[in-house]
Amino acid sequence: MLQDSHASQLFQAHVHCANHVAGAFQLPPALLATAESAWQEMVEDLKVSDTQRQVLHALAPLQAKKQVGGQHQSSGLRWTFCC
């Protein structure tokens, strides 16, 4: 049986490939539905406290960014803005 964390990663890979290389990574419909459901549960369970959000926004101006191949990378850190 597929673990929820693995199913969630499959769904994220599916979405990424669908956005960048159409048709390169296709899951069977039943597996895609299972993977999407696992991803939805993970997203719904994600909680960010007000303190975490304040720290994130306070530190954001301090990170040095450079453009690399259309993507922004920070110096030594990868930040994901979820708020």
C-alpha positions in Angstrom: 0.0 0.0 0.0 1.2 3.5 -0.8 2.0 5.7 2.1 0.3 9.1 2.2 3.7 10.9 2.1 4.7 9.0 -1.0 1.3 9.5 -2.6 1.5 13.2 -1.9 4.9 13.4 -3.5 3.6 11.6 -6.6 0.9 14.2 -7.0 3.4 17.0 -6.7 5.5 15.4 -9.3 2.5 15.0 -11.6 1.5 18.7 -11.2 5.1 19.9 -11.7 5.5 17.8 -14.9 2.1 18.8 -16.2 3.1 22.4 -15.8 6.5 22.1 -17.5 6.6 19.0 -19.7 3.0 18.1 -20.8 2.5 14.3 -21.1 5.9 13.4 -19.7 4.6 12.0 -16.4 1.1 10.6 -16.3 -0.4 8.6 -13.5 -3.3 6.1 -13.9 -6.5 7.8 -12.9 -7.1 5.8 -9.8 -3.5 6.4 -8.5 -3.8 10.1 -9.4 -7.0 10.4 -7.4 -5.4 8.7 -4.4 -2.3 10.9 -4.7 -4.4 14.1 -5.0 -6.4 13.1 -1.9 -3.3 12.5 0.1 -1.9 15.8 -1.0 -5.1 17.6 0.0 -5.1 16.1 3.4 -1.5 17.2 3.9 -2.3 20.7 2.8 -5.3 20.9 5.0 -3.3 19.8 8.0 -0.6 22.4 7.4 -0.8 25.1 10.0 1.3 28.2 10.3 1.2 30.2 13.5 1.1 34.0 13.5 4.6 34.0 15.1 6.0 31.9 12.3 4.4 34.2 9.7 5.8 37.3 11.4 9.3 35.8 11.6 9.1 34.7 8.0 8.1 38.2 6.8 10.7 39.9 9.1 13.5 37.8 7.7 12.5 37.9 4.0 14.3 41.3 3.3 17.5 39.9 4.8 18.0 37.1 2.3 20.2 37.9 -0.7 18.6 36.6 -3.9 20.2 35.9 -7.2 18.5 34.9 -10.5 19.5 31.5 -11.7 17.9 30.2 -14.8 14.5 31.9 -14.2 14.4 30.8 -10.5 15.4 32.8 -7.5 17.8 31.3 -5.1 18.8 32.7 -1.7 22.4 32.6 -0.5 22.5 29.2 1.3 18.8 29.0 2.2 15.7 28.0 0.4 12.6 29.7 1.6 9.1 28.8 0.8 6.5 31.5 1.3 3.3 30.0 2.3 1.5 33.1 3.7 
